[in-house]
Amino acid sequence: MTPQTRTTKSRSKSVTSLGDALGSLARSQQWEEKLQRYQAWQIWDQAVGPQIAAHARPSRLRKTVLEVTVDQPVWMQQLQLMKPQLLAKLNAHLGQAPIDDIFLRRGRLPIPEAPSSATTSRPRPRALSPEEEARIADLLQAVSDPDLHQCLKRILRKQTGLTEP
């Protein structure tokens, strides 16, 4: 067979989109269910609620077993007792590809992202009244060390300026 006839034969086959080809490959390798199970990371907070999500996070998937990292032994014990309810909630969200079991592992949770500065509200310091300044001076009369006096004065002024008068 010459290279020219090989090219002609390959062109005569129907063209398949990349999405269709990947979908076909996923079905043939039985990846669809596995990919659906990996959605546990996306739905975890919604399925288990914010209180549990603050102490436990999915960390690994082994076939149909979801490994969950838990930050404290007390939470591990509680979640061990709640496994049937957790599985039911997760599987209700996952649909066709159920998780059969949850394996709890003690460990550190990843540090959550800090909120952006635009959403974080800090109290703004205000100017102190003469009465507040006098009260701070009275509190610090007994402090004789000049460095400690200045440090405490700075702390008291800052704290007083952040609270309501």
C-alpha positions in Angstrom: 0.0 0.0 0.0 1.4 3.3 -1.0 1.3 6.3 1.3 -1.1 8.1 -1.1 -3.7 5.3 -0.9 -3.4 5.2 2.9 -4.3 8.9 3.1 -7.2 8.5 0.8 -8.7 5.6 2.9 -8.3 7.5 6.2 -10.0 10.6 4.8 -13.0 8.5 3.8 -13.8 7.7 7.5 -16.2 9.9 9.3 -14.8 12.7 11.3 -15.4 12.6 15.1 -15.3 15.6 17.4 -12.7 15.6 20.2 -15.5 15.7 22.8 -17.2 12.6 21.3 -13.9 10.8 21.1 -13.1 11.6 24.8 -16.6 10.6 25.8 -16.3 7.3 24.0 -12.9 6.7 25.6 -14.3 7.5 29.1 -17.2 5.1 28.6 -14.9 2.3 27.3 -12.6 2.7 30.3 -15.5 3.2 32.8 -14.1 6.6 33.8 -17.6 8.2 33.8 -18.5 6.9 37.2 -15.1 7.7 38.6 -15.4 11.2 37.4 -18.8 11.5 38.9 -17.4 10.3 42.3 -14.7 13.0 42.1 -17.5 15.6 42.3 -17.5 14.8 46.0 -14.9 17.6 46.4 -17.2 20.1 44.8 -20.3 19.2 46.7 -18.7 18.4 50.0 -19.6 21.6 51.8 -23.2 21.6 50.6 -23.7 17.9 51.3 -22.3 17.8 54.9 -22.9 21.4 56.0 -20.5 24.1 57.1 -19.9 22.8 60.6 -18.6 19.4 59.4 -16.9 20.9 56.4 -14.8 23.1 58.8 -13.3 20.0 60.4 -13.3 17.4 57.6 -12.3 17.5 53.9 -12.2 14.8 51.2 -8.6 14.0 50.4 -8.5 10.8 48.2 -10.8 8.5 46.3 -9.9 4.8 46.2 -12.3 3.1 43.8 -15.6 3.6 45.6 -14.2 4.6 49.0 -13.8 8.3 49.8 -11.0 9.1 52.2 -11.7 12.1 54.4 -9.1 14.0 56.5 -10.4 15.1 59.9 -8.6 17.6 62.0 -9.6 16.5 65.6 -10.1 13.1 67.2 -13.5 14.2 68.7 -14.7 15.0 65.2 -13.4 11.6 63.9 -15.5 9.8 66.5 -18.6 11.9 65.7 -18.2 11.4 61.9 -17.7 7.7 62.4 -21.1 7.5 64.0 -22.5 9.7 61.2 -21.1 7.7 58.3 -24.5 6.3 57.1 -26.1 9.8 57.1 -23.0 11.3 55.3 -23.0 8.6 52.7 -26.7 9.1 52.1 -26.2 12.9 51.7 -23.2 12.6 49.4 -24.8 9.9 47.2 -28.0 11.9 46.9 -25.9 14.7 45.4 -23.7 12.4 43.2 -26.5 10.4 41.6 -25.5 7.5 39.4 -22.0 6.9 40.8 -22.4 6.1 44.5 -19.6 6.2 47.1 -19.7 2.9 49.1 -17.8 3.9 52.2 -16.0 6.7 53.9 -12.5 6.2 55.4 -11.6 8.7 58.1 -8.0 9.7 58.5 -6.6 12.1 61.2 -4.6 15.0 59.7 -4.2 18.6 59.0 -6.8 20.3 56.8 -5.6 22.6 54.0 -5.7 26.3 55.1 -8.8 28.0 53.6 -8.3 31.0 51.4 -8.3 34.3 53.3 -11.2 36.5 52.3 -10.3 39.4 50.1 -9.6 42.7 51.7 -12.7 44.2 50.0 -14.9 41.8 52.1 -13.0 42.1 55.3 -14.2 45.0 57.4 -11.9 46.3 60.1 -12.9 48.9 62.7 -11.4 52.3 62.0 -9.6 54.0 64.8 -11.0 57.2 66.1 -9.6 60.2 67.9 -9.6 59.8 71.7 -11.4 62.3 73.9 -9.5 64.2 76.6 -11.3 62.2 79.2 -10.1 58.9 77.6 -6.5 60.2 77.4 -6.7 61.2 81.1 -8.1 57.7 82.1 -5.2 56.0 80.2 -2.7 58.3 81.9 -4.2 57.4 85.3 -4.0 53.7 84.6 -0.3 54.0 83.6 0.9 56.1 86.6 2.1 53.0 88.5 4.3 51.8 85.5 7.8 53.1 86.1 9.7 51.4 83.2 9.6 53.9 80.3 9.6 51.2 77.5 6.8 49.3 79.2 4.9 52.5 79.8 5.1 53.5 76.1 4.1 50.0 74.9 1.1 49.8 77.3 0.1 53.4 76.3 0.1 52.5 72.6 -2.0 49.4 73.2 -4.5 51.2 75.5 -4.9 54.1 73.0 -5.4 51.7 70.1 -7.9 49.6 71.9 -9.8 52.6 73.3 -9.9 54.2 69.8 -11.4 51.0 68.3 -14.3 50.7 70.7 -17.3 52.9 70.9 -17.0 56.0 73.3 
